[in-house]
Amino acid sequence: MRKLSFIFLFFIQGGIMFSQAVDTLYINYNVQAPFSQVTDGKPSGIEIDLINEYILWLKTTKKMDIVVKYNQFTDYDFFYAATKKGTKNTMGLGAITITAERAKELDFTSPYLKNVAFCITNGNAPDIKTKTGPELMKNLGSMTALTIPNSSLSKYIAELKKTYVPELKVSAQSSQAKILEEISKNVLNFGYVDALEFWYFLKNNPQKFLKMQKVLNQSKEELGFIMPKGSPHKALFNEFFASANGFKNNRGYRAILEKYVGSYMTQNLAVN
């Protein structure tokens, strides 16, 4: 009888140990302030803070035992490919615009931020008054468009080239910060960047002379986190963030945004 009790206890303990098995959640983040960055050797930024709130929710509300492993990337293409090929417990943080094309190969969470793409020129470049063929040929025909390949920003450059400026020269860049830096150096460069990226760059480089070409701005974008197809974290994150009592309706959501971009940008970019 004692032997049977021992065996029974062993299986119970084994079952408890199995049910409490630790899961590893892999967080791939592409360095791009203020979304994801490194501060004092640790990941930080809007996306990092949001995902940390999600992890806390998984642990406290869903009672999940999770170990988090952060993987830093500085190249968008490498980041995107690594996340796409990752395990079901992989999430990607990279200020990624939700598009139908990307949704064919990756899963998106519900949007966590609105976005506007600004068309930026050097401050000494002329103002573009209308979005018409003659006006764009006159102002952009001799310029070089700077963009990040395979990004939503590159789509806007491709549209300009196809519709208005067929001979437009295009130069690939590694980051939006690099695009803005190169535009500030050369009046013949221009490009699209995210509204937050532009705000952050000017905040840290107030001496740079840049101009927004409002008639070419692109709106109605939304950003989401990405993950491999079939990941359970799509439904879990959406429950955490977008349900009736979700985090986006919590004061903590806007507090995170205000921490990094202030109240004005928060009012314009927070999702409802």
Contacts in CASP RR format, 6 or more apart in sequence:
PFRMAT RR
TARGET T0000
AUTHOR 0000-0000-0000
METHOD contacts of the structure
MODEL  1
MRKLSFIFLFFIQGGIMFSQAVDTLYINYNVQAPFSQVTDGKPSGIEIDL
INEYILWLKTTKKMDIVVKYNQFTDYDFFYAATKKGTKNTMGLGAITITA
ERAKELDFTSPYLKNVAFCITNGNAPDIKTKTGPELMKNLGSMTALTIPN
SSLSKYIAELKKTYVPELKVSAQSSQAKILEEISKNVLNFGYVDALEFWY
FLKNNPQKFLKMQKVLNQSKEELGFIMPKGSPHKALFNEFFASANGFKNN
RGYRAILEKYVGSYMTQNLAVN
20 65 0 8 1.000
21 65 0 8 1.000
22 65 0 8 1.000
22 66 0 8 1.000
22 67 0 8 1.000
23 64 0 8 1.000
23 65 0 8 1.000
23 66 0 8 1.000
23 67 0 8 1.000
23 89 0 8 1.000
24 66 0 8 1.000
24 67 0 8 1.000
24 68 0 8 1.000
24 69 0 8 1.000
24 89 0 8 1.000
25 55 0 8 1.000
25 58 0 8 1.000
25 66 0 8 1.000
25 67 0 8 1.000
25 68 0 8 1.000
25 69 0 8 1.000
25 89 0 8 1.000
25 90 0 8 1.000
25 91 0 8 1.000
25 233 0 8 1.000
26 69 0 8 1.000
26 71 0 8 1.000
26 86 0 8 1.000
26 87 0 8 1.000
26 89 0 8 1.000
26 90 0 8 1.000
26 91 0 8 1.000
27 43 0 8 1.000
27 51 0 8 1.000
27 68 0 8 1.000
27 69 0 8 1.000
27 70 0 8 1.000
27 71 0 8 1.000
27 90 0 8 1.000
27 91 0 8 1.000
27 92 0 8 1.000
27 93 0 8 1.000
28 71 0 8 1.000
28 73 0 8 1.000
28 79 0 8 1.000
28 82 0 8 1.000
28 83 0 8 1.000
28 90 0 8 1.000
28 91 0 8 1.000
28 92 0 8 1.000
28 93 0 8 1.000
29 36 0 8 1.000
29 43 0 8 1.000
29 47 0 8 1.000
29 48 0 8 1.000
29 70 0 8 1.000
29 71 0 8 1.000
29 72 0 8 1.000
29 73 0 8 1.000
29 79 0 8 1.000
29 92 0 8 1.000
29 93 0 8 1.000
29 94 0 8 1.000
30 36 0 8 1.000
30 73 0 8 1.000
30 74 0 8 1.000
30 75 0 8 1.000
30 76 0 8 1.000
30 79 0 8 1.000
30 92 0 8 1.000
30 93 0 8 1.000
30 94 0 8 1.000
30 95 0 8 1.000
31 37 0 8 1.000
31 38 0 8 1.000
31 72 0 8 1.000
31 73 0 8 1.000
31 74 0 8 1.000
32 94 0 8 1.000
32 95 0 8 1.000
32 175 0 8 1.000
32 176 0 8 1.000
32 177 0 8 1.000
32 197 0 8 1.000
33 45 0 8 1.000
33 177 0 8 1.000
33 200 0 8 1.000
34 45 0 8 1.000
34 46 0 8 1.000
34 196 0 8 1.000
34 200 0 8 1.000
34 260 0 8 1.000
34 261 0 8 1.000
35 45 0 8 1.000
35 46 0 8 1.000
35 47 0 8 1.000
35 93 0 8 1.000
35 94 0 8 1.000
35 95 0 8 1.000
35 196 0 8 1.000
36 43 0 8 1.000
36 44 0 8 1.000
36 45 0 8 1.000
36 46 0 8 1.000
36 47 0 8 1.000
36 48 0 8 1.000
36 93 0 8 1.000
36 94 0 8 1.000
36 95 0 8 1.000
37 43 0 8 1.000
37 44 0 8 1.000
37 45 0 8 1.000
37 48 0 8 1.000
38 44 0 8 1.000
38 72 0 8 1.000
39 45 0 8 1.000
43 70 0 8 1.000
43 72 0 8 1.000
45 260 0 8 1.000
46 113 0 8 1.000
46 256 0 8 1.000
46 257 0 8 1.000
46 260 0 8 1.000
46 261 0 8 1.000
47 93 0 8 1.000
47 94 0 8 1.000
47 95 0 8 1.000
47 112 0 8 1.000
47 225 0 8 1.000
48 93 0 8 1.000
49 256 0 8 1.000
49 259 0 8 1.000
50 112 0 8 1.000
50 241 0 8 1.000
50 247 0 8 1.000
50 253 0 8 1.000
50 256 0 8 1.000
51 91 0 8 1.000
51 93 0 8 1.000
51 225 0 8 1.000
53 240 0 8 1.000
53 247 0 8 1.000
53 252 0 8 1.000
53 256 0 8 1.000
54 236 0 8 1.000
54 237 0 8 1.000
54 240 0 8 1.000
54 241 0 8 1.000
54 247 0 8 1.000
55 66 0 8 1.000
55 68 0 8 1.000
57 240 0 8 1.000
57 247 0 8 1.000
58 64 0 8 1.000
58 66 0 8 1.000
58 236 0 8 1.000
58 240 0 8 1.000
59 65 0 8 1.000
59 66 0 8 1.000
61 240 0 8 1.000
62 236 0 8 1.000
71 82 0 8 1.000
73 79 0 8 1.000
73 82 0 8 1.000
74 174 0 8 1.000
74 175 0 8 1.000
75 174 0 8 1.000
76 94 0 8 1.000
76 148 0 8 1.000
76 150 0 8 1.000
76 151 0 8 1.000
76 174 0 8 1.000
76 175 0 8 1.000
77 149 0 8 1.000
77 150 0 8 1.000
79 92 0 8 1.000
79 94 0 8 1.000
80 96 0 8 1.000
80 150 0 8 1.000
80 226 0 8 1.000
83 90 0 8 1.000
83 91 0 8 1.000
83 92 0 8 1.000
83 106 0 8 1.000
83 226 0 8 1.000
83 227 0 8 1.000
83 228 0 8 1.000
84 105 0 8 1.000
84 106 0 8 1.000
84 226 0 8 1.000
84 228 0 8 1.000
85 228 0 8 1.000
86 228 0 8 1.000
87 228 0 8 1.000
88 227 0 8 1.000
88 228 0 8 1.000
88 230 0 8 1.000
88 231 0 8 1.000
88 232 0 8 1.000
88 233 0 8 1.000
89 231 0 8 1.000
89 233 0 8 1.000
90 227 0 8 1.000
90 228 0 8 1.000
90 231 0 8 1.000
91 225 0 8 1.000
91 226 0 8 1.000
91 227 0 8 1.000
91 231 0 8 1.000
91 233 0 8 1.000
91 237 0 8 1.000
92 225 0 8 1.000
92 226 0 8 1.000
92 227 0 8 1.000
93 225 0 8 1.000
94 226 0 8 1.000
95 115 0 8 1.000
95 194 0 8 1.000
95 196 0 8 1.000
95 197 0 8 1.000
95 223 0 8 1.000
96 102 0 8 1.000
96 108 0 8 1.000
96 223 0 8 1.000
96 224 0 8 1.000
96 225 0 8 1.000
96 226 0 8 1.000
97 115 0 8 1.000
97 151 0 8 1.000
97 152 0 8 1.000
97 221 0 8 1.000
97 222 0 8 1.000
97 223 0 8 1.000
97 224 0 8 1.000
98 108 0 8 1.000
98 111 0 8 1.000
98 221 0 8 1.000
98 222 0 8 1.000
98 223 0 8 1.000
98 224 0 8 1.000
99 152 0 8 1.000
102 108 0 8 1.000
102 226 0 8 1.000
105 229 0 8 1.000
106 226 0 8 1.000
106 227 0 8 1.000
106 228 0 8 1.000
106 229 0 8 1.000
107 226 0 8 1.000
107 227 0 8 1.000
107 228 0 8 1.000
107 229 0 8 1.000
107 230 0 8 1.000
107 231 0 8 1.000
107 234 0 8 1.000
108 224 0 8 1.000
108 225 0 8 1.000
108 226 0 8 1.000
108 234 0 8 1.000
109 224 0 8 1.000
109 225 0 8 1.000
109 226 0 8 1.000
109 227 0 8 1.000
109 233 0 8 1.000
109 234 0 8 1.000
109 237 0 8 1.000
109 238 0 8 1.000
109 241 0 8 1.000
110 224 0 8 1.000
110 237 0 8 1.000
110 238 0 8 1.000
110 241 0 8 1.000
110 242 0 8 1.000
111 222 0 8 1.000
111 223 0 8 1.000
111 224 0 8 1.000
111 271 0 8 1.000
112 223 0 8 1.000
112 224 0 8 1.000
112 225 0 8 1.000
112 241 0 8 1.000
112 248 0 8 1.000
112 271 0 8 1.000
113 222 0 8 1.000
113 223 0 8 1.000
113 224 0 8 1.000
113 257 0 8 1.000
113 269 0 8 1.000
113 270 0 8 1.000
113 271 0 8 1.000
114 221 0 8 1.000
114 222 0 8 1.000
114 223 0 8 1.000
114 268 0 8 1.000
114 269 0 8 1.000
114 270 0 8 1.000
114 271 0 8 1.000
115 194 0 8 1.000
115 195 0 8 1.000
115 196 0 8 1.000
115 221 0 8 1.000
115 222 0 8 1.000
115 223 0 8 1.000
115 269 0 8 1.000
116 194 0 8 1.000
116 195 0 8 1.000
116 217 0 8 1.000
116 218 0 8 1.000
116 219 0 8 1.000
116 221 0 8 1.000
116 268 0 8 1.000
116 269 0 8 1.000
117 152 0 8 1.000
117 153 0 8 1.000
117 156 0 8 1.000
117 192 0 8 1.000
117 193 0 8 1.000
117 194 0 8 1.000
117 195 0 8 1.000
117 217 0 8 1.000
117 218 0 8 1.000
117 219 0 8 1.000
117 221 0 8 1.000
118 192 0 8 1.000
118 193 0 8 1.000
118 194 0 8 1.000
118 195 0 8 1.000
118 198 0 8 1.000
118 212 0 8 1.000
118 217 0 8 1.000
119 128 0 8 1.000
119 156 0 8 1.000
119 190 0 8 1.000
119 191 0 8 1.000
119 192 0 8 1.000
119 212 0 8 1.000
119 213 0 8 1.000
119 216 0 8 1.000
119 217 0 8 1.000
119 218 0 8 1.000
120 179 0 8 1.000
120 180 0 8 1.000
120 183 0 8 1.000
120 190 0 8 1.000
120 191 0 8 1.000
120 192 0 8 1.000
120 193 0 8 1.000
120 198 0 8 1.000
120 210 0 8 1.000
120 211 0 8 1.000
120 212 0 8 1.000
120 213 0 8 1.000
121 128 0 8 1.000
121 143 0 8 1.000
121 183 0 8 1.000
121 187 0 8 1.000
121 189 0 8 1.000
121 190 0 8 1.000
121 191 0 8 1.000
121 210 0 8 1.000
121 211 0 8 1.000
121 213 0 8 1.000
122 183 0 8 1.000
122 184 0 8 1.000
122 186 0 8 1.000
122 187 0 8 1.000
122 188 0 8 1.000
122 189 0 8 1.000
122 190 0 8 1.000
122 209 0 8 1.000
122 210 0 8 1.000
122 211 0 8 1.000
123 187 0 8 1.000
123 209 0 8 1.000
123 210 0 8 1.000
123 211 0 8 1.000
124 187 0 8 1.000
124 209 0 8 1.000
125 139 0 8 1.000
125 143 0 8 1.000
125 187 0 8 1.000
125 190 0 8 1.000
125 211 0 8 1.000
126 139 0 8 1.000
127 211 0 8 1.000
127 213 0 8 1.000
128 135 0 8 1.000
128 136 0 8 1.000
128 139 0 8 1.000
128 140 0 8 1.000
128 213 0 8 1.000
128 215 0 8 1.000
128 216 0 8 1.000
129 135 0 8 1.000
129 215 0 8 1.000
130 215 0 8 1.000
131 164 0 8 1.000
131 215 0 8 1.000
131 216 0 8 1.000
132 164 0 8 1.000
133 163 0 8 1.000
133 164 0 8 1.000
133 165 0 8 1.000
136 160 0 8 1.000
136 164 0 8 1.000
136 165 0 8 1.000
137 164 0 8 1.000
137 165 0 8 1.000
140 160 0 8 1.000
140 164 0 8 1.000
140 165 0 8 1.000
140 168 0 8 1.000
140 190 0 8 1.000
141 165 0 8 1.000
141 167 0 8 1.000
141 168 0 8 1.000
142 188 0 8 1.000
143 168 0 8 1.000
143 169 0 8 1.000
143 188 0 8 1.000
143 189 0 8 1.000
143 190 0 8 1.000
144 169 0 8 1.000
144 170 0 8 1.000
144 171 0 8 1.000
144 188 0 8 1.000
144 189 0 8 1.000
144 190 0 8 1.000
145 157 0 8 1.000
145 160 0 8 1.000
145 161 0 8 1.000
145 168 0 8 1.000
145 169 0 8 1.000
145 170 0 8 1.000
145 171 0 8 1.000
145 190 0 8 1.000
145 191 0 8 1.000
146 170 0 8 1.000
146 171 0 8 1.000
146 173 0 8 1.000
146 178 0 8 1.000
146 179 0 8 1.000
146 182 0 8 1.000
146 183 0 8 1.000
146 189 0 8 1.000
146 190 0 8 1.000
146 191 0 8 1.000
147 153 0 8 1.000
147 154 0 8 1.000
147 157 0 8 1.000
147 170 0 8 1.000
147 171 0 8 1.000
147 172 0 8 1.000
147 173 0 8 1.000
147 179 0 8 1.000
147 191 0 8 1.000
147 192 0 8 1.000
148 154 0 8 1.000
148 172 0 8 1.000
148 173 0 8 1.000
148 174 0 8 1.000
148 175 0 8 1.000
148 176 0 8 1.000
148 179 0 8 1.000
149 172 0 8 1.000
152 221 0 8 1.000
153 176 0 8 1.000
153 191 0 8 1.000
153 192 0 8 1.000
153 193 0 8 1.000
153 194 0 8 1.000
156 192 0 8 1.000
156 216 0 8 1.000
156 218 0 8 1.000
157 168 0 8 1.000
157 170 0 8 1.000
157 191 0 8 1.000
157 192 0 8 1.000
160 168 0 8 1.000
160 216 0 8 1.000
161 168 0 8 1.000
161 170 0 8 1.000
171 189 0 8 1.000
173 179 0 8 1.000
173 182 0 8 1.000
176 193 0 8 1.000
176 194 0 8 1.000
176 197 0 8 1.000
176 201 0 8 1.000
177 197 0 8 1.000
177 201 0 8 1.000
179 191 0 8 1.000
179 193 0 8 1.000
180 193 0 8 1.000
180 197 0 8 1.000
180 198 0 8 1.000
180 201 0 8 1.000
180 205 0 8 1.000
180 208 0 8 1.000
180 210 0 8 1.000
181 208 0 8 1.000
182 189 0 8 1.000
183 189 0 8 1.000
183 190 0 8 1.000
183 191 0 8 1.000
183 210 0 8 1.000
184 205 0 8 1.000
184 208 0 8 1.000
184 209 0 8 1.000
184 210 0 8 1.000
190 213 0 8 1.000
192 218 0 8 1.000
193 201 0 8 1.000
195 265 0 8 1.000
195 268 0 8 1.000
195 269 0 8 1.000
196 261 0 8 1.000
196 265 0 8 1.000
196 269 0 8 1.000
198 210 0 8 1.000
198 212 0 8 1.000
199 261 0 8 1.000
199 265 0 8 1.000
200 261 0 8 1.000
201 208 0 8 1.000
201 210 0 8 1.000
202 208 0 8 1.000
202 210 0 8 1.000
222 271 0 8 1.000
225 237 0 8 1.000
227 233 0 8 1.000
227 234 0 8 1.000
239 246 0 8 1.000
240 246 0 8 1.000
240 247 0 8 1.000
241 247 0 8 1.000
241 248 0 8 1.000
242 248 0 8 1.000
247 253 0 8 1.000
248 270 0 8 1.000
248 271 0 8 1.000
248 272 0 8 1.000
253 270 0 8 1.000
254 266 0 8 1.000
254 270 0 8 1.000
257 265 0 8 1.000
257 266 0 8 1.000
257 269 0 8 1.000
257 270 0 8 1.000
258 266 0 8 1.000
261 269 0 8 1.000
END
